[in-house]
């Protein structure tokens, strides 16, 4: 294997899902609170648009950066939701959001460069930084800051070697959200380093429970140095459709288009037709889904706070709860493994999202209230026996 493969990480959610499925194959009941996937169906009008597209022959190659009409629809949507002017040439449609991370880091970072990323944060950030040979520079996401980083700390991490700053709001795994004041502080720090590009992961921008979404691209001078990552998986319950996009300056969209040609040729044409229907069609399905997530959030946060040794802040966005479990005496992975094996509840260790996630677990509440309540009950019942069966360790 190439040496670079030794630096490539993974996404633990899929590994835990596989373990959970294996237990189910043995006849075990498992409550799935591990995977970040809405349990809602894709809206009917989107599915119908895809079926029509297949019947109409949208089953052939398209342009590498996406169908012109799809790029136009995305540009209109991003312009409307971020209050910025966006040209279709500043959009690249991709098979999911991950290629945006992949291509942004491939296009901008190389050995000797530094990339700042959130810790805990989506694990593919650090994985790809290491893969290209750049230096990952974590910025600590702190519970005491409302699961945000300290802008003053960011100013100390930025340097002449920094090529990329990765932001994620609303955030996976914490549910934290960047405020306007925080973004303003970030922009002030970035003005001292004009060569730094920002990758703003806004995949959960529509899943917000209070306030409004703020994109750093809307600040004066930032659109020209910002990559917006968004997509259809979370907002429209289209995880399996593999459809995402980047909004970026033209030199970067040209680079991403070339990478797309070399990697996947083009996104599937009929899924792009479905994506157009999602963006331009009724949005009531999104609103009702978020309203249901809010109810689930309240149930799981209360339930987690009622568990001995657990302490959980209320997330502002996304669909993840990130409880502090230090008072249980367990390490994160130790407890996550035990909950799956002994309680039949699949969740993720905080360390799956970086070293700063030690002392936390991530629960996805993209599942029904009945399943959430069942999982909480199973954890409560299992905790006393876990304390006896596994040696407690200090955090």
Buried (B, 14 or more C-beta within 10 A) or exposed (E): EEEEEEBEBEBBBEEBBEBBEEBBEEEEEBBBBBBBBBBBEBBEBBBEBBEBBBEEEBEEEBBBBBBEEBBBBBBBBBBEBBEBEBEBBBBBBBBBBBBBBBBBBBBBBEEEBBBBBBBBBBBBBBBBBBBBBBBBBBBBBBBEBBBBBBBEEBBEBBEEBBBBBBBBBBBBBBBBBBBEEBBEBBBEBBEEBEEBBBBBBBBBBBBBBEEEBBBBBBBEEBBEBBBBBBBBBBBBBBBEBBBBBBBBBEEBBBBBBBBBEEBBEBBBBBBBBBBBBBBBBEBEBBEEBBEBBBEBBBBBBEBBBEBEBBBBBBBBBBBBBBBBBBEBBBBBBBBBBBBBBBBBBBBBBBBBBBEBBBBBBBBBBBBEBEBBBBBBBBBBEBBEEBBEEBEEEEE
